[in-house]
Amino acid sequence: MEKHILVVEDEIDLREAMMEALHEEGYRVTGAENGQIGLDAALAEHPDLILLDLMMPVMDGQEMFRRLREDEWGRKANVVILTAMDDVNNIGLAHEAKPLDYFIKAHHSLDDLVKQIRLLLYTV
């Protein structure tokens, strides 16, 4: 059965690039441009993995993650944080909700991300 990945990212070019790369790897991929749409999609579709940007309009990734963890299914949802921020406060806040991993966009290529996702999905 193919794995389903939800990409929650407000930068359209980046979201589409991630979705295309993951689709080419054989995953079913859904995209969301902000945390509210992402939260609604996650709770409705129960994806195998959520890639979650932190800085977004409408509802940011921190708030989406907090609300996701309030849901019975969402408490155990597999989330990988994607962010441009690398300051200690944001890393600490994101880790409180126990993500599977934390990627700082500037430090990783799209290929690196796809490889890491492949590993994560086979270990969860």
SVG drawing of the C-alpha trace seen along z (x, -y; Angstrom):
<svg xmlns="http://www.w3.org/2000/svg" viewBox="-12 -35 35 37">
<polyline fill="none" stroke="black" stroke-width="0.4" points="0.0,0.0 1.4,-3.4 2.2,-5.8 0.4,-9.1 2.3,-12.3 0.8,-15.7 3.0,-18.7 2.0,-21.8 4.1,-24.7 3.1,-28.2 5.8,-28.7 4.1,-27.4 7.4,-26.6 8.8,-24.7 5.6,-22.9 5.2,-21.8 8.9,-20.7 8.5,-18.6 5.2,-17.1 6.7,-16.3 9.8,-14.7 7.8,-12.6 5.3,-11.6 8.1,-10.4 9.2,-8.2 5.8,-6.5 4.1,-8.3 0.6,-9.7 1.0,-13.4 -1.4,-16.1 -0.5,-19.7 -1.8,-22.5 -0.8,-26.2 -1.4,-27.0 -1.8,-25.4 -5.6,-25.6 -5.9,-23.8 -3.2,-21.4 -4.9,-20.6 -8.2,-20.0 -6.5,-17.7 -4.5,-15.8 -7.6,-15.1 -9.7,-14.1 -7.2,-12.0 -4.8,-10.6 -1.6,-10.7 1.3,-8.5 3.6,-11.5 3.1,-15.3 5.8,-17.7 5.1,-20.8 6.5,-24.3 6.5,-26.5 6.2,-30.0 2.9,-30.3 -0.1,-32.6 -3.6,-32.0 -2.3,-29.4 1.4,-28.8 3.0,-25.4 3.5,-25.7 -0.3,-26.2 -1.2,-23.5 1.1,-21.0 -0.3,-22.0 -3.9,-21.5 -3.0,-18.3 -1.7,-16.8 -5.0,-17.6 -6.8,-15.1 -6.8,-11.4 -5.4,-10.4 -3.1,-13.5 -1.4,-12.6 0.5,-9.9 0.7,-11.4 4.2,-11.3 5.4,-14.9 8.6,-16.2 9.2,-19.9 10.5,-22.0 11.6,-25.5 13.9,-28.2 14.5,-29.1 17.4,-27.6 17.2,-29.5 17.1,-27.6 13.6,-28.8 11.9,-27.6 13.7,-24.3 12.8,-23.8 9.1,-24.7 8.8,-22.3 10.5,-19.5 8.0,-19.8 5.4,-18.2 7.7,-15.4 8.2,-15.5 9.9,-12.6 12.6,-14.9 13.4,-18.6 14.8,-19.9 16.3,-23.4 15.6,-24.1 18.9,-25.9 20.9,-22.9 19.3,-20.2 18.7,-19.6 15.4,-18.2 17.2,-14.9 18.4,-14.8 14.8,-15.3 13.4,-12.6 16.0,-10.1 15.3,-10.9 11.5,-10.6 12.1,-7.2 14.0,-6.1 11.5,-7.5 8.5,-5.9 10.2,-2.5 10.9,-2.8 7.5,-4.0"/>
</svg>
